[in-house]
């Protein structure tokens, strides 16, 4: 009986894990010509090819603004290609964010060249560079729900048999 329980536990835990498809990416920090800086990160669901979260910070002498996914200028105002780790260097990469009368753009949403810029009521500036990014996580082992349910049922019936 003990051997059956051990085999069930091995099956549930050993076979019942899968790679999650949510990967976090971290941008490098870019410096604007007016001493502002910008950095951030995003989370991407690689199975569904969809942006899940976005966090970009623009900070410096005139602005301290935190942008998120809700600040995209349109639902399609973020696109990424994973062919290299430079963000915005191809026609299908870039983002456009707008908050507090400041628009932050890079890649295809920018000036048409390979640059990252912001435009605001006080000033405008560019970095002369694009973001590079790297993976902050490689995937997460997560138990599949069906195996957790099966494990619970095994424990439930085991408890009833022993009572």
N, C-alpha and C positions, 0 to 999 in steps of 0.2 A: 504494500500500500504506500509506503514511504517512497519507493522508487517511482511509482506512478505520479505522485505529487511533485517530485523533483523533475521528472520529464516534462510534466505540464508547465511548471515554472520556467524551465529552459526554453520550451517552445514559445511561450508567451513573451518572455523577455528577449531571448536570443533571436528569434525569427521576426518578432513583432516590431522592430524598429525600422524607420525609414528616414531618408534624408529630407529635411524640410527644404522648401524652395525659396525661403526668404533670406536674402543676402544684403548685408549693410556695407555701404561703400563710403569712404572718407575722402573729401576733397583736400587738396593742399591749400595753403593760404596764399592769396594773391595780394600784391601791393598796388594801389592806385597812384597816379601821379600827384595827387593832393594829400597824400599820407593816410588815406583811408585803407582799410584792409577788408577782405572778404574771405570767408571759409565756410565749410559746411559738410553735410553728409546727406545721403539718401538711402532708402531701403527699397529693394526691388524684388518682385516676385518673378523669378526666372522662368517658372513653368507657364505662367499666364502672360508674361511680358507686360507687366503693369507696375507703375510706380505706386508704392504703398505709403511712403513717408518722405518728407523733404524738410531739411532744416538748414537754412543759409543765414549767416550773420554778416552784416555790413556794419563796420564800426570805425570810428575815427573822430576827427575834430568837429565835424558838423552833424554826423548821423550815427546813431546806434540803433539799428533796425534788425529784428529777427524775422525772417521770412519763413513761411511753411507752405505746405501743399495747397492750402486754401488761398494763398496769395498769387498763384499762377494766373497769368492774364487770361487764359482760357484752359479748358480741360486738356487740350492737346499741346500746351505750351511747355512741355518737357519731353524730350526724346533723347534716347541714348543708344549708342552702338558699342558693343563690347569687343570690337575688332582690335583695339589697342587701349591703353589706359589714359589717353588724352581726350578730354571732354570738349566737343565742339569743333573738332577739326575735319568733320565730314558733313555733307549736306543733311544728314539725318540726326544731328546732335545739337543740343542746346536747351536753354530755358529762358523764359521771360517772366519776371516777378514784378508785382506792383503793390506798394504799401506806403502809407504816409506821404503821398505825392512823390515817391521815388520809384523809378523803374530800373531794375537790375536785369541786364541781358548778357547772354554769352552765346557763342556759336551761331547757328543759323538764325537765331532770333536777334542777333546783334546788328552791327553795322554792315554786314555782308563780308567782313573779313575775319581773320582769326584773332578775336579780341574779346575781352570782358569789360563791360562799361556800365556806368549808372548815370541816370539823368534825373535831376531833381530841381526844385524851385530855387535852391541856393546855388548849386554848382553841378557841373557835369565832369566826369573823369573816366579814363580808361586805364587798363593795366598794361596793355601791349602783350598780354599772355592769355592763354587758356588754362582752365583747370586740368590738373592730372588727378587721378583718383586711384585708390587701392581698396581692396576688399578688407573690411574690418572683421568679418566672420566668414568662415568657409562652409557653413551649413550646420544644422543642428540635428542631432539624433533625437527623434521624437517618437514615442510609442504610437502605433496606430490605434485608433479608438476601438476597433473591433476586438483587438487582443486584450485591451483593458476590460471590455465588457465580458469577454470570455473568462478572464482571470477572476472577475467578481462573481460570475456564476459558479465557477469551480469552488471558490471559497464558500459560497452560500450553500451549495449542495453538500460539500464536505462537512459543514457545520451541522446540517440536518441529519446526515448519516451517523455522525458521532454522538448526537443527542439521544 
